[in-house]
Amino acid sequence: MSTPQRPIGSGFGFDSTAADVLDGIDLSGRLALVTGGYSGIGLETTRALAAAGAHVVVPARRRATAEEALAGLDGVETDELDLADLASVRDFAERFLDTGRRIDLMINSAGIMACPETRVGPGWEAQFATNHLGHFALVNRLWPALAEGGGRVVSVSSRGHLRSGIRWDDVMFEHGYDKWEAYGQAKTANVLFAVRLDELAMGAPPRPSQGLREGRDAGVRTFALHPGGIITPLQRHVPREEQIANGWIDEDGNPSTAFPFKTPEQGAATQVWAATSPRLAGLGGVYCEDCDIAEPAGEDPEKGAYGVADHALDPEQAARLWTLSAELTGVDAFA
């Protein structure tokens, strides 16, 4: 049964931190994998999970940088992983599976935003390739460890998904590049991935047109989310002038008081909540924000756009994207 896309009254909200949502939760003996877990909200996520007793694996494109950022944290290990390189994804997954460990929590937090037009692999647009395809391949390759853990997969999307659905006629932006539309498409892909993976993992019969075998009920549930607006290294590709024009920072480079920014500790809260909250037991395939299941997209005069767009929850779009992603990456744990 699909989970209704409506708030459940979690008791947490915009101001909650990752430590707040983990208060009273013991993660001892649990293994968490956090991509991007050494920078921005990913770093705060790693800190919070480790403080709650989890052993955290942080695969990183810049391993030396990750080890420096995570120095002094108990129960944290690093490895090498470049999400834009499918060979790197395969190699990391094989190394991890060889350890025989299960994954209880997986948070796909790594990503890039609004970068100049960049091509990776066989000419793929970098934001779609890194934010979506890399994580798609990683989850599918790690599926044996995830299925054994029977835990949760959390896909970090963004309110940016409201900018664009999947551009089926030009997914790779081969006919004109727009950095924000490309980011929006990649963030929509993150949500659709969660919708389809949850359906497959729970054994829902796939649509005949997709050519997929019925998934096995592994107990794995999947969530997507908007972490909130946070000033982190994610903004590194956005010129200072554009950040000022967007109202993100003032002329001195400080976060603007006119924009409802969260701290990194608050920004990590929703992904940690989605990965661990007992209130989400038996639920999945939904988009969250401010530490609760989000409402359908709307517009508020005070907080602007909010919620999740219909185009990011459409199960037919989700199944179509899964098929395309499997064809592009050559990986499908359910085929």
For each residue, the residues with C-beta under 8 A, 3 or more apart:
1:
2: 285
3: 283 284 285 286 293
4: 286 293
5: 286 287 293 294 295 296 308 313
6: 293 295
7: 10 292 293 294 295
8: 279 283 292 293
9: 292
10: 7 13 273 277 279 291 292
11:
12: 16 20 21 269 273 290 291 292
13: 10 16 290 291 292
14: 228 260 262 266 290
15: 266
16: 12 13 20 21 266 269 273 290 291
17: 20 21 48 263 265 266 268 269
18: 21 22 44 45 47 48 265 268 269 272
19: 22 23 48 51 265
20: 12 16 17 23 269
21: 12 16 17 18 25 269 272 273 276 277 291
22: 18 19 25 27 48 49 51 52 272 276
23: 19 20
24:
25: 21 22 52 276 278
26: 52 53
27: 22 30 32 49 52 53 54 105 276
28: 53 54
29: 53
30: 27 53 54 55 104 105 151
31: 54 55 56 57 101 102 103 104 105 149
32: 27 49 54 55 56 57 103 104 105 106 107 275
33: 56 57 58 59 96 103 105 106 107 142
34: 37 42 45 46 49 56 57 58 106 107 109
35: 42 58 59 81 83 107 108 109 110 135 138
36: 39 40 42 60 109 110 111
37: 34 42 43 45 46 56 58 60 66 70 107 109
38: 42 43 46 58 60 62 65 66 69 70 78
39: 36 42 43 65 69 232 233
40: 36 43 44 230 232 233 234 264 267
41: 44 45 109 156 227 230 232 264 267 268 271
42: 34 35 36 37 38 39 45 46 58 107 109 110 268
43: 37 38 39 40 46 47 69 70 264
44: 18 40 41 47 48 264 265 267 268
45: 18 34 37 41 42 48 49 107 109 268 271 272
46: 34 37 38 42 43 49 50 56 58 70 73 76
47: 18 43 44 50 51 73
48: 17 18 19 22 44 45 51 52 265 268 272
49: 22 27 32 34 45 46 52 54 56 105 272 275
50: 46 47 53 54 55 56 73 74 75 76
51: 19 22 47 48
52: 22 25 26 27 48 49 276
53: 26 27 28 29 30 50 75
54: 27 28 30 31 32 49 50 75 104 105
55: 30 31 32 50 75 76 77
56: 31 32 33 34 37 46 49 50 73 75 76 77
57: 31 32 33 34 76 77 78 79 96
58: 33 34 35 37 38 42 46 66 70 76 77 78 79
59: 33 35 78 79 80 81 92
60: 36 37 38 63 65 66 78 79 80 81
61: 80 81 82 83
62: 38 65 66
63: 60 66 67 78 79 80
64: 67 68
65: 38 39 60 62 68 69
66: 37 38 58 60 62 63 69 70 78
67: 63 64 70 71 78
68: 64 65 71
69: 38 39 43 65 66
70: 37 38 43 46 58 66 67 73 76 78
71: 67 68
72:
73: 46 47 50 56 70 76
74: 50
75: 50 53 54 55 56
76: 46 50 55 56 57 58 70 73
77: 55 56 57 58
78: 38 57 58 59 60 63 66 67 70
79: 57 58 59 60 63 92 95 96
80: 59 60 61 63 88 91 92
81: 35 59 60 61 88 89 92 138
82: 61 85 88 89 134
83: 35 61 88 89 110 129 130 131 134 135 138
84: 120 121 126 129 130 134
85: 82 88 89 120 121 134
86: 89 90 121 133 134 137 329 330
87: 90 91
88: 80 81 82 83 85 91 92
89: 81 82 83 85 86 92 93 134 137 138 141
90: 86 87 93 94 137 141
91: 80 87 88 94 95
92: 59 79 80 81 88 89 95 96 138
93: 89 90 96 97 138 141 142
94: 90 91 97 98 141
95: 79 91 92 98 99
96: 33 57 79 92 93 99 101 142 145
97: 93 94 100 141 142 144 145
98: 94 95
99: 95 96
100: 97
101: 31 96 145
102: 31 145 146 148 149
103: 31 32 33 106 142 145 146 148 149 151
104: 30 31 32 54 149 150 151 152
105: 27 30 31 32 33 49 54 149 151 152 154 275 276
106: 32 33 34 103 139 142 146 151 152 153 154 275
107: 32 33 34 35 37 42 45 154 156 271 272 275
108: 35 135 138 139 153 154 155 156 190
109: 34 35 36 37 41 42 45 156 271
110: 35 36 42 83 130 131 135
111: 36 130 131 156 186 234
112: 115 126 127 130 131 234 237
113: 127 158 160 183 234 235 237 238
114: 179 180 183 237 238
115: 112 118 126 127 179 237
116: 179 237
117: 125 173 177 179
118: 115 125 126
119: 123 124 125 126
120: 84 85 124 126 129 130
121: 84 85 86 124 129
122:
123: 119 172
124: 119 120 121 128 129 133 172 328
125: 117 118 119 128 129 171 172 173 177 182
126: 84 112 115 118 119 120 129 130
127: 112 113 115 130 131 179 182 183 185 186
128: 124 125 131 132 133 171 172 182 185 186 189
129: 83 84 120 121 124 125 126 132 133 134
130: 83 84 110 111 112 120 126 127 133 134 186
131: 83 110 111 112 127 128 134 135 186 187 189 190
132: 128 129 135 136 186 189 190 193 325
133: 86 124 128 129 130 136 137 325 328 329
134: 82 83 84 85 86 89 129 130 131 137 138
135: 35 83 108 110 131 132 138 139 155 190 193
136: 132 133 139 140 193 325 326 329 331
137: 86 89 90 133 134 140 141 329 331
138: 35 81 83 89 92 93 108 134 135 141 142
139: 106 108 135 136 142 143 146 153 197 333
140: 136 137 143 326 329 331 332 333
141: 89 90 93 94 97 137 138 331 333
142: 33 93 96 97 103 106 138 139 145 146
143: 139 140 146 147 333
144: 97 147 148
145: 96 97 101 102 103 142 148 149
146: 102 103 106 139 142 143 149 151 153 218 220
147: 143 144 150 201 216 218 219 220
148: 102 103 144 145
149: 31 102 103 104 105 145 146 220
150: 104 147 218 219 220
151: 30 103 104 105 106 146 219 220 275
152: 104 105 106 220 221 222 223 274 275 276 280 284
153: 106 108 139 146 194 197 220 221 222 223
154: 105 106 107 108 222 223 224 225 271 274 275
155: 108 135 190 191 193 194 222 223 224 225
156: 41 107 108 109 111 190 224 225 227 271
157: 160 161 187 188 190 191 194 224 225 226 287 312
158: 113 161 183 187 190 226 227
159: 162 226 229 289 305 306
160: 113 157 163 180 183 184 187
161: 157 158 164 184 187 188 190 191 226 308 309 312
162: 159 184 297 305 309
163: 160 180 181 183 184 185 187
164: 161 167 181 182 184 185 188
165: 185 188 309 311 312 317
166: 171 185 188 189 192 311 317 320 321
167: 164 170 171 173 181 185
168: 171 320
169:
170: 167 173 174 175 176
171: 125 128 166 167 168 185 324
172: 123 124 125 128
173: 117 125 167 170 176 177 178 181 182
174: 170
175: 170
176: 170 173
177: 117 125 173 182
178: 173 181 182
179: 114 115 116 117 127 182 183 237
180: 114 160 163 183 184
181: 163 164 167 173 178 184 185
182: 125 127 128 164 173 177 178 179 185 186
183: 113 114 127 158 160 163 179 180 186 187
184: 160 161 162 163 164 180 181 187 188
185: 127 128 163 164 165 166 167 171 181 182 188 189
186: 111 127 128 130 131 132 182 183 189 190
187: 131 157 158 160 161 163 183 184 190 191
188: 157 161 164 165 166 184 185 191 192 309 311 312
189: 128 131 132 166 185 186 192 193 321
190: 108 131 132 135 155 156 157 158 161 186 187 193 194 224
191: 155 157 161 187 188 194 195 224 287 308 312 313
192: 166 188 189 195 196 312 313 314 317 318 321 322
193: 132 135 136 155 189 190 196 197 222 224 318 321 322 325
194: 153 155 157 190 191 197 198 222 223 224 285 286 287
195: 191 192 198 199 222 224 285 312 313 314 315 318
196: 192 193 199 200 315 318 319 321 322
197: 139 153 193 194 200 201 220 222 322
198: 194 195 201 202 221 222 223 284 285
199: 195 196 202 204 206 215 285 315 318 319
200: 196 197 203 204 206 212 215 322 334
201: 147 197 198 215 217 218 219 220 221 222 284
202: 198 199 215 217 221 284
203: 200 214 215 216 217
204: 199 200 214 215
205: 214
206: 199 200 210 212 213 214 215 319 334
207: 210 316 319
208: 211
209: 319
210: 206 207 319 320 322 323
211: 208 323
212: 200 206 215 319 322 323 332 334 335
213: 206 334 335
214: 203 204 205 206
215: 199 200 201 202 203 204 206 212 218 334
216: 147 203
217: 201 202 203
218: 146 147 150 201 215
219: 147 150 151 201
220: 146 147 149 150 151 152 153 197 201
221: 152 153 198 201 202 280 282 283 284 285
222: 152 153 154 155 193 194 195 197 198 201 284 285
223: 152 153 154 155 194 198 274 275 280 284 285 286 287 288
224: 154 155 156 157 190 191 193 194 195 286 287 288 312
225: 154 155 156 157 270 271 274 287 288 289 294
226: 157 158 159 161 270 287 288 289 294
227: 41 156 158 230 262 267 268 269 270 271 289
228: 14 260 261 262 266 267 270 289 290
229: 159 248 259 260 261 262
230: 40 41 227 234 261 262 263 264 266 267
231: 235 248 249 255 261
232: 39 40 41 235 264 267
233: 39 40 236
234: 40 111 112 113 230
235: 113 231 232 238 243 248
236: 233
237: 112 113 114 115 116 179
238: 113 114 235 242 243 246 248
239: 242 243
240: 243 244 249 253
241: 244 245
242: 238 239 245 246
243: 235 238 239 240 246 248 249
244: 240 241 247 248 249 250 251
245: 241 242
246: 238 242 243
247: 244 256 258 259
248: 229 231 235 238 243 244 255 256 259 261
249: 231 240 243 244 252 253 254 255 256
250: 244 253 254 255 256
251: 244
252: 249
253: 240 249 250
254: 249 250
255: 231 248 249 250 259 261
256: 247 248 249 250 259 261
257:
258: 247
259: 229 247 248 255 256
260: 14 228 229 303
261: 228 229 230 231 248 255 256
262: 14 227 228 229 230 266 267
263: 17 230 266 267
264: 40 41 43 44 230 232 267 268
265: 17 18 19 44 48 268 269
266: 14 15 16 17 228 230 262 263 269
267: 40 41 44 227 228 230 232 262 263 264 270
268: 17 18 41 42 44 45 48 227 264 265 271 272
269: 12 16 17 18 20 21 227 265 266 272 273 291
270: 225 226 227 228 267 273 274 288 289 290 291
271: 41 45 107 109 154 156 225 227 268 274 275
272: 18 21 22 45 48 49 107 268 269 275 276
273: 10 12 16 21 269 270 276 277 288 291
274: 152 154 223 225 270 271 277 280 288
275: 32 49 105 106 107 151 152 154 223 271 272
276: 21 22 25 27 52 105 152 272 273
277: 10 21 273 274 280
278: 25 281
279: 8 10
280: 152 221 223 274 277 283 284
281: 278
282: 221
283: 3 8 221 280 286 293
284: 3 152 198 201 202 221 222 223 280
285: 2 3 194 195 198 199 221 222 223
286: 3 4 5 194 223 224 283 293 294
287: 5 157 191 194 223 224 225 226 293 294 308 312 313
288: 223 224 225 226 270 273 274 291 292 293 294
289: 159 225 226 227 228 270 292 294 306 307
290: 12 13 14 16 228 270 294
291: 10 12 13 16 21 269 270 273 288
292: 7 8 9 10 12 13 288 289
293: 3 4 5 6 7 8 283 286 287 288
294: 5 7 225 226 286 287 288 289 290 306 307 308
295: 5 6 7 298 306 307 308
296: 5 307 308 310
297: 162 305 306 307 308 309 310
298: 295 305 306 307
299: 304 305 306
300: 303 304 306
301:
302:
303: 260 300 306
304: 299 300
305: 159 162 297 298 299
306: 159 289 294 295 297 298 299 300 303
307: 289 294 295 296 297 298
308: 5 161 191 287 294 295 296 297 312 313
309: 161 162 165 188 297 312 313
310: 296 297 313 314
311: 165 166 188 314 317
312: 157 161 165 188 191 192 195 224 287 308 309
313: 5 191 192 195 287 308 309 310 318
314: 192 195 310 311 317 318
315: 195 196 199 318 319
316: 207 319 320
317: 165 166 192 311 314 320 321
318: 192 193 195 196 199 313 314 315 321 322
319: 196 199 206 207 209 210 212 315 316 322 323
320: 166 168 210 316 317 323 324
321: 166 189 192 193 196 317 318 324 325
322: 192 193 196 197 200 210 212 318 319 325 326 332
323: 210 211 212 319 320 326 327
324: 171 320 321 327 328
325: 132 133 136 193 321 322 328 329
326: 136 140 322 323 329 330 331 332 335
327: 323 324 330
328: 124 133 324 325
329: 86 133 136 137 140 325 326
330: 86 326 327
331: 136 137 140 141 326
332: 140 212 322 326 335
333: 139 140 141 143
334: 200 206 212 213 215
335: 212 213 326 332
